[in-house]
Structures are given as structure tokens and as C-alpha cells.
Amino acid sequence: MFGFLKKDSPSKDERETGAAPDAAASARPSWRERLKAGLSKTRATLNTPLGELFSRGKIDDELLEELESTLLMADCGIDATQWLLDELKARVKRDKLEDAAQLRAVLAELMTALLAPLEQPLDVGGAKPFIVMIAGVNGAGKTTSIGKLAHYFQHDGKSVLLAAGDTFRAAAREQLMAWGERNNVTVVAQESGDPAAVVFDAISAARARSIDVVMADTAGRLPTQLHLMEEIAKIKRVIQKADASGPHEVILVLDANIGQNAIQQVKAFDKAIGITGLIVTKLDGTAKGGVLAAIARQCPKPVRFIGVGEGMDDLQPFVAKEFVAALFEQ
């Protein structure tokens, strides 16, 4: 077993840019600006047709049919799209709306109401160490998300330890160790062996060092690989042996590019290990950001964080109102 010993961390601005804080703050776009830029593809899918639709003089069946197609194109899914349309029609009738231009604000309001229940920030103060288990398919961004979360928790004043539980892929272990070095946090790893044993050792080390947060990486797997799904369930059982109250959070990392396939992933991983939260990554590379609406209707789980870029702080807590504003602002 080996790892990187935690050292005093430089400031957030110094870690990101190497520059003095004042210079970094002035050069770095705000999270709101980065979120809007990151959602540009989904916003274009929504707003280009919406701009044409809502510029029409009247609200009619043809407009609503085209609105339905637009929402489906953004991967909102059939269930969420139908809910939005039904609520929109009810508002049109109730408020006696006639001008199509009024619909944009109403649609944004309804989308915010739909996504608001997913907005549940992760509180890691309930246990010490607070054990976070990270799962997902290959390529979803698990290891990168762990590295960014380590940065986020450190900036919040928490000490962090990482467990390289993906012993199947050597590159994953090396990648996590690189993130550990970058964040100045300890990484518990083995060159081979049982991933559950690595996670057990990490929890023991965290307890001995009075670490606040332990994050355990796991090997990527498809929901159809039943033997691998059983292996990840074993990791959870071993965590429970190491700490009867853990894991305190089981996060599934979803690549936003997969669109509606996210629903099947959430359901399969939830059945195997009991998902308590989601991280949705790569929203900057897709026009399918509407998938959060589908999740809200079909398999609602707290969306703890969303990712819209490669930067260290481009993974931030999900805030429904911010997200919808970035989607609908012109």
C-alpha cells in the first residue's frame, strides 16, 4: 500500500492558475458565466426553435406540437415533456394567456419547479470520516470527478483521503494518484488485489488520521455485467463492515452525452448499491442537458454536482434556478 501524504494546500486561486489571487479572480469567468457557456449546446437546441415559436402572435395546437418536439430534442424525455406541456396548457387556460411570447417565462418557471426537488446539496458533516462511494460506467468521469470533489471539499475546509478502488485498470489508479498529488491529499492504493480491501484500508487510515472525507473510486462497469455489479455491491458491504454507518453517500457519475440511457443506469445501479446522489458530467459537450428533467420525472435522485468543463472548479453543486436560467437566457 502506498500514498501521498497530505501537505498544506495552496490557495484555491494559486492551485488553479499559479497566479496571485487578485489576478486569478479577475481573469477567471464566474461560475454563472461558465455554466451558461457550458450549456450552450443544449440552450441552442432549445432556444433556436423556441425563439421562432414564441415570436408567433398566438398560442395554438401547432405551436404546442412544435414545442413538444423541441423538448424531446433536448432529451427531456417523454414523461417530463408531457408533464411540462400539460402544466403549460393549464397555465395558458388559467391565466388566459394569448401571446406566445409569454410562454418562455412560464416554461422556465415550470422547468425550475420540475428540477427543484433534485437540488439537495451534499452535507459531509454528519460523520467522521464521511465515506463517499463513487460508481459509474467506463468513461463517465468518475476519477476526474473525485479529483475535483477533493478540491471542492478542501476549499470548504475539509481534510480528504482518496481510495483507489479501481484495481482493474492501472491507468485509473495512476490518474487518481495524479489528482492526489495535485490536491496534496493522501491516496491509498495497491498495484493489484481486491478493491474492497483497498477501500477498507483507506477507511482505517482515515480514522487513524482523523480525516473528514474518504472518497472511494470503483472500477467502471456496465449495468448488464452482473458479476461486476455484484463486485461493487461487495465493496459496499465491506465499507459497512469497516463503518456500520457507511457508506454515507453513494454517488453515481453520469455522462450527460448518454441522454435517455441515463435513466437505465440510475435504475440499475440503484438496485445494486442504493444510489443516494448523482453527479452529471460533460454537460458542456452535449445538447442533451434536458436529461435532468427526465431524471426528475422517472428516477428522481439528488443531483449533488454538475460538471461543465475541464477546470478544477468546473464541478459545482447543482442549483435548479441557475441551471434553468443558463438554459433559457438568450
PyMOL commands that set and color helices and strands:
alter all, ss='L'
color gray80, all
select helices_A, chain A and resi 12-17+21-27+31-38+40-54+61-73+78-95+100-118+142-155+170-183+195-209+226-242+256-258+261-273+283-285+291-298+320-328
alter helices_A, ss='H'
color red, helices_A
select strands_A, chain A and resi 130-135+160-163+186-188+213-216+249-255+277-281+303-307+315-317
alter strands_A, ss='S'
color yellow, strands_A
deselect
rebuild
show_as cartoon
